[in-house]
Amino acid sequence: MTRVADLLAQGPTLSYEFFPPKTDKSQRDLEKTLLELAATSPDFVSVTYGALGSTRDRTHEIVKHIHTDTGLVVMPHLTCAGHTRAEVVDLLEQYRDEGIENVLALGGDPPKDPAAKAGEFSFANELVELIREVGDFSVGVAAFPELHPRSTDRNLDRQHLAAKLELADFAITQFFFDAESYLTMRDELDALGCTTPVLPGVLPVANVEGARRMAAMNGAAFPAWLEERLAAATDDTHTMSIGAEIATELTSRLIAEGAPGVHLFTLNRSGPARTVAASVGLRA
């Protein structure tokens, strides 16, 4: 069983997110991280895709490596911004022919440069529909507990999300730090009759400045209580320890509240993710 939709139907899942390495050293580091996290028997892992396809080839390479050499179920991210239909079809056909069964379909950020190629897609819904045409993939989409960064109306945001979820098999959220953000979104989707499972994405903070910057980019709140707890760190190792502790508390609450699992943003590090997975009892 390698389709994410089927895995979710069996009970709470554990999954990890990685990003494509840019150097030989980071490639070696990622291979080590993959081995260490494979020992926790995750249900699947995902690999990110840079803005406007900037990491397209590297994403494809690491996806093939994971699929062929590690035995892990892998799901590539795919964004539609800046791409032609033919480019997306070509990549999907390669994944299909390589035996990849899962894809995370993302809208992606529009190009900031007015002269940049706009692409032939406007919304992730269009990408989901194309993926369905190309192969029998299990298709996931993104969800934003604290609203999409470009959203200006909460009700419309949830209606658009519910409509997107109707086309998909599951969703994975952007990271957040307060459980209420996810639980409120879940209740709002329930009220709209949406039953598609939404996996919470959890980020164990390893670097305060980096996490604060990512939160600002993605419209995620970086609460004062989080700042206070991380301020107690005496060095980078202590920061990672506190970050893993906070992520464990959040994950435990979410699982207790009925979340269908957890998707941990590893930042290509194994330690914090292993700590969270073991502490909440998802894996030994």
Beta strands, then each sheet from edge to edge (+ up, - down):
strand 1: 13-18
strand 2: 44-47
strand 3: 74-79
strand 4: 102-106
strand 5: 138-143
strand 6: 170-175
strand 7: 198-202
strand 8: 261-265
sheet 1: 1+ 2+ 3+ 4+ 5+ 6+ 7+ 8+ 1+
end
